Amino acid sequence: MIRQTAHVCLVVNDLERAIHFYRDRLGFPVAFEFRRPEGALCGVYLKIGRRTFLELFETKEPISRSGGAYRHTCFEVEDIAQTTRELRRRGVEVTEPKQGTDQSWQAWFEDPEGNRFELHQYTPESWQSPHLE
């Protein structure tokens, strides 16, 4: 079912400053970027382990210092269809799987406190694939 944590997503007000911190100070290399249709940089994936990433997205909304930058945690799964069926059987409300911008299959659910979780199944076309292992 769930294999491991795939990534944690944070929102930041200054993406370039965040990239500098995580890439240059902590040593997490940029795996790939997200760009808006007009080409503006809006997010990045940073590699922090063999199959684990940190995802950053820029926002203009104010971010609270008391944890307001957390967006979601993502779990890697081997079979997203089977995992969503099993979680539903256990009473978890999970969205239908769909292919995301990064070409990975994804589905979403929340815990009782409203914390968001993403399920991710990589494909050979996933932007993460060249950076795994």
C-alpha positions as MATLAB code, in Angstrom:
seq = 'MIRQTAHVCLVVNDLERAIHFYRDRLGFPVAFEFRRPEGALCGVYLKIGRRTFLELFETKEPISRSGGAYRHTCFEVEDIAQTTRELRRRGVEVTEPKQGTDQSWQAWFEDPEGNRFELHQYTPESWQSPHLE';
ca = [
       0.000    0.000    0.000;
       1.984    3.070    1.174;
       5.667    2.632    0.385;
       7.218    5.742    1.997;
       7.054    9.533    2.161;
       7.504   10.860   -1.372;
       7.633   14.581   -0.604;
       6.552   17.345    1.728;
       5.187   20.502    0.098;
       5.750   23.964    1.555;
       4.569   27.335    0.315;
       6.991   30.256    0.401;
       6.720   33.986   -0.246;
      10.149   34.284   -1.902;
      10.915   31.243   -4.050;
      14.432   32.368   -5.027;
      15.362   32.903   -1.355;
      13.940   29.478   -0.450;
      15.817   27.777   -3.307;
      19.019   29.449   -2.139;
      18.478   28.181    1.410;
      17.546   24.592    0.575;
      19.892   24.147   -2.395;
      22.925   26.207   -1.398;
      22.867   25.971    2.391;
      21.347   22.528    2.964;
      22.698   20.936   -0.217;
      19.418   19.681   -1.745;
      19.829   19.788   -5.548;
      16.955   21.010   -7.733;
      15.451   18.005   -9.533;
      13.006   19.993  -11.702;
      10.976   23.188  -11.856;
       7.303   24.086  -12.239;
       6.556   27.029  -14.525;
       3.376   28.932  -15.265;
       2.075   28.789  -18.853;
       3.795   32.123  -19.610;
       7.107   30.665  -18.368;
       7.439   32.227  -14.905;
       9.004   29.974  -12.254;
       6.402   29.075   -9.610;
       7.775   25.956   -7.885;
      10.600   23.444   -7.594;
      11.290   19.884   -6.530;
      14.463   19.419   -4.470;
      15.975   15.974   -3.957;
      16.616   15.150   -0.290;
      17.039   11.375   -0.429;
      16.983    8.356   -2.708;
      13.256    8.632   -3.447;
      12.299   11.625   -1.297;
      11.806   15.248   -2.282;
      10.909   18.667   -0.882;
       8.402   20.579   -3.022;
       8.242   24.382   -2.815;
       5.565   26.612   -4.348;
       5.535   30.392   -4.255;
       2.484   32.240   -2.935;
       1.678   35.919   -2.549;
      -0.581   35.135    0.429;
       0.833   35.960    3.880;
       2.415   32.957    5.607;
       2.018   32.486    9.338;
       5.155   31.685   11.347;
       3.060   29.173   13.308;
       3.039   26.459   10.665;
       1.158   28.238    7.898;
       3.680   27.271    5.221;
       2.778   23.566    5.264;
       0.736   22.552    2.228;
       0.723   18.730    2.220;
       2.684   15.519    2.738;
       2.835   13.035   -0.109;
       3.121    9.256    0.230;
       4.548    7.137   -2.566;
       2.409    4.109   -3.404;
       3.038    1.194   -5.728;
      -0.554    0.860   -7.009;
      -2.713    3.948   -6.631;
      -5.941    2.229   -7.711;
      -5.511   -0.553   -5.162;
      -4.454    1.894   -2.442;
      -7.454    4.182   -2.970;
      -9.803    1.166   -2.918;
      -8.265   -0.092    0.336;
      -8.347    3.331    2.013;
     -11.993    3.772    1.014;
     -12.747    0.324    2.424;
     -11.239    1.582    5.692;
     -13.496    4.647    5.681;
     -11.085    7.243    4.264;
     -12.559    9.675    1.719;
     -10.040    9.683   -1.162;
     -10.353   11.526   -4.475;
     -10.308    9.669   -7.772;
      -6.758    9.149   -9.050;
      -5.707   11.474  -11.857;
      -2.469   12.221  -13.646;
      -0.800   15.422  -12.441;
       1.296   18.012  -14.242;
       4.423   16.031  -13.282;
       3.024   12.931  -15.068;
       2.608   11.003  -11.804;
      -0.716    9.535  -10.685;
      -2.139   11.304   -7.643;
      -5.091   11.129   -5.286;
      -5.858   13.200   -2.193;
      -7.318   12.794    1.288;
      -7.447   14.668    4.597;
      -7.021   13.558    8.177;
      -9.699   14.454   10.786;
      -7.897   17.768   11.499;
      -7.934   18.812    7.834;
      -4.262   18.104    7.078;
      -3.911   17.265    3.390;
      -2.153   14.169    2.083;
      -1.321   13.222   -1.481;
      -0.824    9.699   -2.784;
       1.700    9.431   -5.640;
       2.377    6.606   -8.073;
       5.342    7.305  -10.318;
       5.208    6.419  -14.015;
       8.114    6.076  -16.471;
       7.134    9.586  -17.674;
       7.067   11.112  -14.155;
       9.322   14.105  -13.850;
      10.699   12.450  -10.692;
      11.739    9.242  -12.506;
      15.243   10.358  -13.572;
      15.925   11.370   -9.964;
      14.841    8.151   -8.218;
      17.401    5.821   -6.621;
];
